[in-house]
């Protein structure tokens, strides 16, 4: 099926869902799939409503000067990419209904609430249901985490990359764990710092982290999300 019209909320929701755990529309690097999808958008998605689509759009925008040279088939429409079936996010207004249906399913696990059942059976069913709900509420879900690869670019070949990294690693956020890093050649003797990190999705905003890193203006020119994957 592919993406729907990005002018609609349903289309933007599909894109938001698709790039939540992906850095690119297809594959592990920028391609014509990203170019076609980028051009199909009427503008920058609203960060408060579509944070992942906003992050993806900003990232792909940094490649605009390279659009024509990116790999892939430039003749393919953006609707040929994305989910095979519609995966638009559930409208929040339907959430209470979904929750109510789940509650009904829980009730059905312990028999129907038929008026004809005797008091002892009804009492037993209610006790079983209460015990089940208590057990269900007591389960704590593991925190959702992502592993992210960031590219940190300096101003020039004279930038002290060791000091840049030291400054970056001084940034502390609840749910952020710094990983390994390496220097990757760019051009003209300039090297970028590529660093891996693990974040708890509910606690750490990648956009906020990038802003903090880029706040070291004496050393950092810009940052990009090179890859992102759910753990």
C-alpha positions as CSV (number, residue, x, y, z in Angstrom):
1,X,0.0,0.0,0.0
2,X,2.7,2.5,0.9
3,X,2.4,6.0,2.4
4,X,-0.8,7.9,2.2
5,X,-1.2,11.6,1.3
6,X,1.1,13.6,3.7
7,X,-1.3,16.5,3.5
8,X,-3.7,14.5,5.7
9,X,-3.3,13.6,9.4
10,X,-3.5,9.9,8.5
11,X,-0.6,10.2,6.1
12,X,1.5,12.1,8.6
13,X,0.7,9.5,11.2
14,X,1.9,6.7,8.9
15,X,5.2,8.6,8.4
16,X,5.5,9.2,12.1
17,X,5.0,5.5,12.9
18,X,7.4,4.5,10.1
19,X,10.3,6.7,11.2
20,X,9.8,6.1,15.0
21,X,12.5,3.4,14.9
22,X,14.1,4.3,11.6
23,X,16.6,6.9,10.5
24,X,15.7,6.6,6.9
25,X,12.6,5.6,4.9
26,X,14.4,2.7,3.3
27,X,17.7,1.0,4.3
28,X,20.5,2.4,6.5
29,X,21.4,5.6,4.6
30,X,19.8,8.5,2.8
31,X,18.3,7.5,-0.6
32,X,15.8,8.5,-3.2
33,X,13.1,7.0,-1.0
34,X,13.8,9.8,1.5
35,X,14.0,12.4,-1.3
36,X,10.6,11.4,-2.7
37,X,9.0,11.4,0.7
38,X,10.7,14.7,1.7
39,X,9.4,16.4,-1.4
40,X,5.9,15.1,-0.9
41,X,5.6,16.8,2.5
42,X,4.0,20.3,2.4
43,X,6.5,21.5,5.0
44,X,8.1,20.7,8.3
45,X,5.8,18.5,10.4
46,X,4.8,19.9,13.8
47,X,7.3,18.7,16.4
48,X,4.7,18.5,19.2
49,X,2.4,16.2,17.2
50,X,4.9,14.3,15.0
51,X,8.3,14.4,16.8
52,X,9.9,11.5,14.9
53,X,8.7,12.8,11.5
54,X,10.0,16.3,12.5
55,X,13.4,14.8,13.4
56,X,13.6,12.8,10.2
57,X,12.6,15.8,8.1
58,X,15.3,18.0,9.7
59,X,17.9,15.2,9.1
60,X,17.0,14.7,5.4
61,X,17.0,18.5,4.9
62,X,20.7,18.5,5.6
63,X,21.2,16.4,2.5
64,X,19.3,18.7,0.1
65,X,22.5,19.6,-1.8
66,X,23.1,15.9,-2.4
67,X,19.6,14.9,-3.4
68,X,20.4,14.2,-7.1
69,X,23.4,12.0,-6.2
70,X,21.7,9.8,-3.6
71,X,21.2,6.1,-4.5
72,X,17.8,4.7,-5.6
73,X,15.3,5.3,-8.4
74,X,14.2,9.0,-8.5
75,X,11.2,8.1,-10.7
76,X,9.5,6.1,-8.0
77,X,6.6,7.9,-6.2
78,X,6.8,8.3,-2.4
79,X,3.6,6.1,-2.2
80,X,5.6,3.1,-3.2
81,X,7.5,3.3,0.1
82,X,6.4,2.8,3.7
83,X,4.1,0.1,5.2
84,X,2.5,-2.5,3.0
85,X,-0.8,-1.9,5.0
86,X,-2.1,1.2,6.6
87,X,-0.5,1.6,10.1
88,X,-1.9,5.0,11.0
89,X,-1.8,5.6,14.7
90,X,-5.0,5.1,16.6
91,X,-6.9,8.4,17.0
92,X,-6.5,9.4,20.7
93,X,-10.2,10.0,21.0
94,X,-10.8,6.3,20.3
95,X,-8.5,5.3,23.2
96,X,-11.2,5.2,25.9
97,X,-13.3,2.9,23.6
98,X,-10.3,0.6,23.2
99,X,-9.6,0.5,26.9
100,X,-13.3,-0.3,27.6
101,X,-13.1,-3.2,25.1
102,X,-10.0,-4.5,26.8
103,X,-11.9,-4.3,30.2
104,X,-14.7,-6.3,28.7
105,X,-12.3,-8.9,27.4
106,X,-10.9,-9.2,30.9
107,X,-14.3,-9.7,32.3
108,X,-15.0,-12.5,29.8
109,X,-11.9,-14.4,31.0
110,X,-13.9,-15.2,34.2
111,X,-17.3,-15.9,32.8
112,X,-20.2,-13.7,31.8
113,X,-22.0,-11.4,34.2
114,X,-25.3,-13.1,33.6
115,X,-28.1,-12.2,36.1
116,X,-29.1,-15.8,36.2
117,X,-25.9,-17.0,37.9
118,X,-26.1,-17.7,41.6
119,X,-24.6,-15.5,44.2
120,X,-21.7,-17.9,45.1
121,X,-20.7,-18.2,41.4
122,X,-20.9,-14.5,40.9
123,X,-18.8,-13.8,44.1
124,X,-16.2,-16.3,43.0
125,X,-16.0,-14.7,39.5
126,X,-15.5,-11.2,41.0
127,X,-12.8,-12.5,43.3
128,X,-11.0,-14.1,40.4
129,X,-11.3,-10.9,38.3
130,X,-10.0,-8.7,41.1
131,X,-7.0,-11.0,41.6
132,X,-6.3,-11.0,37.9
133,X,-6.5,-7.2,37.6
134,X,-4.2,-6.8,40.7
135,X,-1.6,-9.1,39.1
136,X,-1.9,-7.3,35.8
137,X,-1.4,-3.8,37.4
138,X,1.6,-5.1,39.4
139,X,3.6,-5.9,36.2
140,X,6.0,-3.2,35.3
141,X,6.9,-2.9,31.7
142,X,10.6,-2.7,30.9
143,X,11.6,0.8,29.8
144,X,11.7,1.2,26.0
145,X,15.2,2.0,24.8
146,X,16.9,2.9,21.6
147,X,20.5,2.7,20.4
148,X,21.5,5.8,18.5
149,X,24.6,6.7,16.4
150,X,25.3,10.4,16.3
151,X,27.7,12.2,13.9
152,X,29.3,15.3,15.5
153,X,30.9,17.6,13.0
154,X,33.7,20.1,13.9
155,X,34.3,23.5,12.3
156,X,37.6,22.6,10.6
157,X,40.6,20.4,10.7
158,X,42.2,22.4,13.5
159,X,39.4,21.7,16.0
160,X,40.6,19.8,19.1
161,X,38.5,16.6,18.7
162,X,39.7,15.3,22.1
163,X,38.3,18.3,23.9
164,X,35.2,18.2,21.8
165,X,34.5,14.7,22.9
166,X,35.3,15.5,26.6
167,X,32.8,18.4,26.5
168,X,30.2,16.2,24.9
169,X,30.5,13.4,27.5
170,X,30.1,15.9,30.3
171,X,26.4,16.1,29.3
172,X,24.4,14.1,31.7
173,X,20.7,13.2,31.3
174,X,18.5,10.7,33.2
175,X,18.2,7.7,30.8
176,X,21.3,8.5,28.7
177,X,24.3,6.2,28.5
178,X,27.3,7.1,26.4
179,X,29.0,4.3,24.3
180,X,32.0,3.9,22.1
181,X,33.1,6.5,19.7
182,X,35.5,6.9,16.7
183,X,36.8,9.5,14.3
184,X,35.6,9.2,10.7
185,X,37.3,11.1,7.9
186,X,35.1,13.7,6.1
187,X,37.2,15.8,3.6
188,X,40.1,18.1,3.5
189,X,41.7,16.5,6.6
190,X,38.5,17.1,8.6
191,X,37.2,14.3,10.8
192,X,33.8,13.9,12.4
193,X,33.2,12.2,15.8
194,X,30.8,9.2,15.5
195,X,29.5,8.2,18.9
196,X,27.0,5.5,20.0
197,X,24.6,5.9,22.9
198,X,21.7,4.2,24.5
199,X,18.6,6.3,25.6
200,X,15.4,5.5,27.4
201,X,12.8,6.8,25.0
202,X,10.5,8.3,27.6
203,X,13.2,10.2,29.4
204,X,15.6,11.4,26.7
205,X,14.8,13.6,23.7
206,X,17.4,13.2,20.9
207,X,16.6,16.7,19.7
208,X,17.3,18.1,23.1
209,X,20.5,16.1,23.3
210,X,21.6,17.4,19.9
211,X,20.9,21.0,20.9
212,X,23.0,20.6,24.1
213,X,25.9,19.1,22.0
214,X,25.6,21.9,19.4
215,X,25.6,24.4,22.3
216,X,29.4,23.9,22.4
217,X,29.8,26.4,19.6
218,X,33.6,26.7,19.9
219,X,34.0,23.1,18.8
220,X,30.8,21.8,17.3
221,X,29.4,22.9,13.9
222,X,26.5,20.4,13.7
223,X,25.1,17.0,14.6
224,X,23.2,14.4,12.7
225,X,21.5,11.1,13.6
226,X,23.3,8.5,11.5
227,X,21.3,5.6,12.8
228,X,18.6,4.7,15.3
229,X,17.3,1.3,16.4
230,X,15.0,0.1,19.1
231,X,16.4,-2.4,21.6
